[in-house]
Amino acid sequence: AEAPQLKAQVVPQPACHQLIMAATGLHVASGAVKVGDGAVGLGIGVAQGATTAGIGMGRGATACGLGIARACVVVPAAIFGLAGPNRASDSLWRADAAIAGAHDKSSTAMASANARACEKMTSARNRAGESMIGAISSLLSTAQQEGLYLRILFGADTAAVMLAAKSLITDFGGPLGSLPKLQVFRAVKAWSALQHASQASTVEASPGERPGLGDEARLPQDSERWMRFACAAFGGYRAGKLLDDKEAEAREKQRARQEAVMKRQHTQESALSSFAEAVAAEGAVALQTRQERRQAAKVEKQERQAVRASEKAERKATKAAEKAAWREEKAQKKLLAKRGSEIQDEDRALRAEVEAAMEVLGDPCMEGAEKPIDADLVVSCLADAFDGRSDFGLDHFYEAEAGFGSEMQQDGDKSSSSSSSDASSPSVCVIDKMARNEAKRVEKEAKRVEREEMNAARAKEKEALRAIQGQERQALAAAKARRRKALMDAKVQGREAFREALLECQSMGGLGKQALACAGIDPEGIDVLFFAEGRAPEPGEPHVPGQLVAVDHEKGCVVVALRGSSCLRDALLDLDCKPLPVTLGSQQGLAHGGMLQAATKLSEPLAVVVEEALGRLPEGSRRVLVVGHSLGAGVAALLTALWHEGGGRLSATEVRCLALACPQVLDANLSLAQSEHTTSLVVGDDCVPCLSLASCFDLRDALVSLADPASRGLDSSFEAARVLEAAQAGDDASLAEKYRTIRQLVGSAPDRLFPAGRIIKHHMGETPRYANHSVVDEMVVHVDMVAGHMPRRYLASVQEIEAAGRCSEPLWSDSSTALSSGLALATSALPSFSTEDIAAAVAATAAENSKL
C-alpha cells in the first residue's frame, strides 16, 4: 500500500512458497518467544547477581567498620588489663562484646534479605518460563493441526496424501475405536471362521472345485524370468532379501570389483603387450642394423687386413727377390774375384815360366836379333802351344809381333784398366754398403708408414666401435625410458579402466545388472537403459515407484519392471486409494487414484526410454513386456492400459503386462477390457489383490456386526464369542448361514475395484485356474494373508507351475492363439455385483444409516 508503483510486480506465490513463508513465520514467532524467555532469564539473573553483590558489599562494609571498631576497643582493653583487673578494662571488653553481637545480627539480617530476594526472582523466572513454553507449545500445536510441517517436510501433495490417509484411517477406525481391543480381535477371528466355513460348505456342495474358479490356466512363457525382473526392480539388496539370499548384493559387489580388477590387469597387460611387440620390432630392426654395421666393419677390417697382407707379402717377395739378387750378385762377384785371382795366379806363373824360358833362350837384346821379343807374346805363343799348337816356334814371335801389335796394345789397355779396376775394388764395396743401408732405411720408413697406417686404421676402427657402442647405450637408455614410460602409461590406463569399471558398476546400468544378478538372472545379453529404485518427488508431483527398463536380447523384447511397495512413500501411494474417474479407449470407469497418477506421470518418460530401447532390437521387432509385483503390478497394469491408447509413442508396439499380486486398480468393466494384453496372477490367500477402499469398509462393517450385533439389527447369536463357540463345535452350516446374512449387509460398498486383465488363481500344490471377480471381491482373513504376498511365495508358485509345464502360453500375438476359457469365465461371472444391485445396496445402506 505504501508503494503503489510496485503493485504490478506482485504475483501470486506458489502454494509451496506460501507454506514455507508460513512455516518461517511460525519459526520466527517461536524464536521470538524463546528469545523473550532468554531475555527474562537474563534480566532476572542480572538482578539476582546485583542484589547478591550489593548485599555482599554491605555485609563486607559492615564487617570492616565493626572490625575497626573492635580493634580500637580491644587494644586499649588489653593494655589496661596488664595492670590487673580494673573498670576501664572491663568496660572496654563489654563494648567489644556488644560490637560482635551487632555484627552477627547485621549479617543474619542481610543474608535473610538476600535469600528472600533471590527466591522471589527465581519464582518470577519460573512463571515467565512456563508462560513462554506454553506459547511455544500452542504455536507447535497450531502448525501440527494445519499440517504445515508435513507440507514443508514431504511436499504439499505428499502431505495431502498423508492427511487424506489419516482421515481415511480415522473414518475406517471410527466405529471400531469405541470397542475394546479384545472384542475387535475376537470379531476378526470370528469373521475368519465364518469365511472359511462358507468356503468349506461351497466345497462340500461341489467337491474338488473352488468357488469362482474355472478351467485350467497356463501362464505366459518364461514367467519365472519375468518374476525375477519384477524382483530386480526392488534393487540388489532388497531383491536378495526378498528371495532369501541376503548375501547376494555383497557377492555381486565383490564380483563387480573383481571384474574391475581383472579389467585393470587386462588393460595393463594389453598395453605392455603392445609395447613389447613394438619394442621387439624396434629391437629386431636395431639388431639387424647393428649386425649389418658390425658385419660391414668386419668386412672392412678383413679387407684392410687382406690389403695389408698382400702388401706385406709383396714387400716380402720384393725383399726376397732383392736379397736373392744381392746374393747372386755377391756370388758372381765372389766367383769373378776368385776367377780373377786364379787368372792372376796363372798369369804370374806363366810369366815366371816365360821369364824362365827367356832366360833359357837368351837375352832378346843380344846382337843379331832384329828386335826384342815381347814377353806377353811369348806367353801367348806358349799358351797356344799349350793348347796343342806344337808347330809354334820362336820364329813366330817376330812374325806375330808385327801382326798383333795393335792387339797387344789393346790388351795392354785392358790390363791397365783391369789393374785400375782391381785397384778401385774397395770403393765399389763402400758403394754397395751404402746402397744396402739406403735400402734398409727405405724399408724401415715403409714399415713405419705401414705401422702408422695400421694404427690409424685401428684407431678409426675403435672410434667406429665406440660410436656404435655409444649408439647402443643410448638406444638401451631410450628403450629403458620408453619401458618405464610404458609401465607408467599401462598403470595409468589400468587405473582409468578400474575407475571406469567402478563407475560403470555404480552407474544406472551397472546397478541394474547387479539387481538382475541378485534376482537370479544372468545379466549377460541384457542392456539396462534405465534403473531407479525410487526418489523423492518434486514439489507438486506425485510419487512413483522404482523402474527398470532393459533390453532382453535373448528373448527379443524390452522389459519394463516396476517396483512394489518398499518405503513410506510407496505405502502412502497405496493408501491414496480413493477411486478417480478415467477413460480408457471408449470406456469410462474408475481407477485407483494414487496408482493412476503414478502411471500417468510415468507414461511419457518411460515411453521415451522404451522407444530408445526398441532401437536396439532387430528391425521390425517391437515387443514390450511390463511386469511388476504388488504396487508395481498395479501401476504396470494402468501403464499398459495407457500405452494401448491410440496416438501414443507406442501405438505400433505390441505391449503385454504380467501383473503379480496386482491390487484392485480398475472397476469391473475396465478390468475385463484389459484381458487381451494383461494377465494377473493371484497366489493362495494373498490379501493385496482383494484390497481396496470398498473391501476395507466391508471388512470394517463385518467386524462391527460381530463385535456389536445389535447396532446392525442382528441377534446375539452373531456375537463374536458365540460364533467362535460354534466354530469350535464344528457347526459349519450355521456359520455359513451367518456369513451370508452378514455379507448381505456389508458387501454393498460402492466404487468397487478389481485386479486388471484376466485373473489366474493358484494354490500351492494345485493346478492354476482362471478366476472371476468374485474370487477377489472380498478380503479373506487368513493367517497366511500377508506372508502369501511376499515375492518369494510368488516365485515358488511360478516355479511350481513351470515345473508342471504350464508356463507355455505364447506371450506375443504372432504365435499366440485366441484367449480361451479365462475370458469366457470372467465375462460370464461378471454380474456378481451389477450396477443395479450396487445402487440398491447403497440406497438400503443410506436408509439404514439414517434410521441409526
Secondary structure, 3 states (H helix, E strand, C coil): CCCHHHHHHCCCCCHHHHHHHHHHHHHHHHHHHHHHHHHHHHHHHHHHHHHHHHHHHHHHHHHHHHHHHHHHHHHHHHHHHCCCCCHHHHHHHHHHHHHHHHHHHHHHHHHHHHHHHHHHHHHHHHHHHHHHHHHHHHHHHHHHHCCHHHHHHHCHHHHHHHHHHHHHHHHHHHHHHCCCHHHHHHHHHHHHHHHHHHHHHHHHHCCCCCCCEEEECCCECCHHHHHHHHHHCCCHHHHHHHCCCCCHHHHHHHHHHHHHHHHHHHHHHHHHHHHHHHHHHHHHHHHHHHHHHHHHHHHHHHHHHHHHHHHHHHHHHHHHHHHHHHHHHHHHHHHHHHHHHHHHHHHHHHHHHHHHHHHHHCCCCCCCCCCCCCHHHHHHHHHHHHCCCCCCCCHHHHHHHHHCHHHHHHHHHHHHHHHHHHHHHHHHHHHHHHHHHHHHHHHHHHHHHHHHHHHHHHHHHHHHHHHHHHHHHHHHHHHHHHHHHHHHHHHHHHHHHHHHHHHHHHCHHHHHHHHHHHCCCCCCCEEEEEEECCCCCCCCCCCCCCEEEEEECCCCEEEEEECCCCCHHHHHHHHCCCEEEEEECCEEEEEEHHHHHHHHHHHHHHHHHHHHHHCCCCCCCCEEEEEEECHHHHHHHHHHHHHCCCCCCCCCCEEEEEEECCCCCECHHHHHHCCCCEEEEEECCCCHHHCCHHHHHHHHHHHHHHHCHHHHCCCHHHCHHHHHHHHHHCCHHHHHHHHHHHHHHHCCCCCCCECCCEEEEECCCCCCEEECHHHHCCCCCCCCCCHHHCHHHHHHHHHHHHHCCCCCECCCCCCCCCCCHHHHHHHHCHHHHCHHHHHHHHHHHHHHHHHC
